[in-house]
Every structure is written in C-alpha cells, then in structure tokens.
Amino acid sequence: MTFPFSSTRRRLLFLGASLASTFGTAIAAFGQQTTNLPKPTTKPRTDGFVPVVGPASILEKHGKVLTDKVLIVQNKDNNKLVAVSPLCLHRNCVVDWQEETQHFICPCHGSEFGTDGKVIKGPAKQGLKAFEVKVEENSFFIKPRIEN
Ligand code: FES
C-alpha cells in the first residue's frame, strides 16, 4: 500500500497536528477559567464592538486576558485597557505582556511592541493589530481600531 505523503511530510503533518492540538488545549484550558462568556459572534453590534470574553474579573485575577483573537491588559501608567492581536506576524508566535516596560514582547525572536501595537524593536516589521476595548455586561468587547 502506498501513502499519498512521503515519510517526512507525514511527520510534519503529525507534528503540526500535535502542536495544533497542544496549543488548542492550552487555549481551551485557559478558556475553561473564563466561562460565563457571551457566545462569540461573528456579527459585530451596531457600534462595531464584538463580545470576546468574560467575566471582566479575569483581568484582575490573571493580569491579562488571552484568547486566540485578543490579548487584553491594563496600562499601569493611565489605567486604560489595551487590546491587541496576540499573534506576532514575524513568524506567528504569541506575544506576552511585560508589565515592567509596558511592552508586548515576542518570546520567539525578541520583537517588542507598544501599547498601540506598533513595532518598537524588530525583527518584526509589522505591528500587532490594535483594538478598541471596553467592558460591558461584565465582559470584554473589542472592535478594530481605525488608524488615521
Ligand atoms: Fe515574533 Fe519572530 S515570531 S519576533
């Protein structure tokens, strides 16, 4: 019997599936702490905001809120909420928040991003997608930030 994929390709597919499973499990595990969510919807409200996660107390409890779509933190300088896409577009790693510097840091190659998602330090050339964020009904709502 012949397989449609080479041995190397099968191993890569298996590795990809394993990583996807592991990563999905990690997000799902975190998500289990964040139940009571309004169901994610693909349709924004009339004001453009979409509910992403709740309850709002998870930010205080964990210091950040991470889903597959958004990383929400609180800027300690002005206490405003900050929301960006967690995906570094250099090589698709998940960024983390560094409270001391108030920067998002990519653990893979060291890129740094400001609270507006713009690149502070490469190698990433493209910034993180930034969102407007607010809390309503005990949940976080986001909408893409329009750049002027
Ligand atoms: Fe983020 Fe390379 S993947 S700096």
Residues whose N, C-alpha, C, O or C-beta is under 5 A from the ligand:
A	BS01	FES	C88 H90 R91 N92 C93 C106 C108 H109 G110 S111 A124
